[in-house]
Amino acid sequence: MKGFYVGVADAEALKSEFLNQLNQCWLYCPDEVIKNGYAFLDSVHTKEMQTGSVKEKAMGELVSSIRKDLLSRKLVKNTILTESDFRHLQCNDIQQP
């Protein structure tokens, strides 16, 4: 998530890698991680300026859901997500907080 901090070198490349990893989450992560990933991206979206506390909360929820998934050591067996939930995003769709 380094690409979303102000003043980070290669921010665009880091954002692209984050988006790539979020896309890969569709293959192995529970729904909560994917939804929280999109919520985080919505909080840093260029069209909707959010407060720092909103961005921090979204990032915290994403990290928390990733940790819960990793610590549970369970395979994902069910999903309620559909193809319409998938979002193809590009780096120019998001900004640095």
C-alpha positions in Angstrom: 0.0 0.0 0.0 3.1 2.2 -0.2 1.9 3.7 -3.5 -0.9 5.5 -1.7 1.4 7.6 0.5 2.5 11.1 -0.6 6.1 11.4 -1.7 6.8 7.7 -2.4 9.1 7.0 -5.3 7.5 4.9 -8.0 4.0 5.5 -6.6 2.3 4.6 -10.0 4.1 1.3 -10.2 3.2 0.5 -6.6 -0.4 1.3 -7.2 -0.4 -0.9 -10.3 1.0 -3.8 -8.3 -1.6 -3.2 -5.6 -4.4 -3.4 -8.3 -2.8 -6.6 -9.7 -2.7 -8.2 -6.3 -6.3 -7.2 -5.7 -7.3 -8.8 -9.0 -5.5 -12.0 -7.9 -7.5 -11.9 -4.6 -10.5 -13.1 -6.7 -8.7 -16.4 -7.1 -7.9 -17.1 -3.4 -9.4 -14.6 -0.9 -12.7 -14.5 0.9 -15.3 -12.0 -0.1 -14.6 -9.8 2.8 -11.0 -9.1 1.6 -12.1 -8.3 -1.9 -14.9 -6.0 -0.7 -12.6 -4.2 1.8 -10.0 -3.8 -1.0 -12.5 -2.1 -3.2 -13.7 0.0 -0.2 -10.1 1.1 0.3 -9.8 2.1 -3.3 -13.0 4.0 -3.2 -11.6 6.0 -0.3 -8.6 7.1 -2.3 -10.5 7.6 -5.6 -9.8 10.8 -7.4 -13.4 11.7 -8.0 -14.4 11.5 -4.3 -12.1 13.3 -1.9 -12.3 11.6 1.5 -10.9 12.6 4.9 -7.7 11.1 6.3 -9.7 9.2 8.9 -12.0 7.7 6.3 -9.0 6.5 4.4 -7.3 5.1 7.5 -10.4 3.3 8.5 -10.7 1.7 5.1 -7.1 0.7 5.1 -7.4 -0.7 8.6 -10.5 -2.8 7.6 -8.6 -4.2 4.6 -5.5 -5.2 6.6 -7.7 -6.6 9.4 -9.7 -8.8 6.9 -6.4 -10.0 5.3 -5.1 -10.9 8.8 -8.3 -12.8 9.7 -8.0 -14.8 6.5 -4.4 -15.6 7.0 -4.8 -16.6 10.6 -7.9 -18.7 10.0 -5.9 -21.0 7.6 -9.2 -22.1 6.0 -9.8 -22.6 2.3 -12.4 -20.4 0.7 -15.3 -22.7 -0.3 -18.2 -20.2 -0.8 -18.8 -16.8 -2.3 -21.6 -14.4 -2.8 -19.6 -12.3 -5.3 -20.6 -12.5 -9.0 -18.9 -11.3 -12.2 -20.7 -8.0 -11.8 -18.8 -7.3 -8.6 -15.4 -7.5 -10.4 -13.9 -4.1 -11.2 -11.2 -3.5 -13.8 -9.3 -0.4 -12.5 -6.3 1.5 -13.7 -3.9 3.6 -11.7 -5.2 6.9 -13.1 -8.5 6.1 -11.4 -7.0 6.5 -7.9 -5.0 9.2 -6.1 -2.5 9.5 -3.3 -4.1 10.5 0.0 
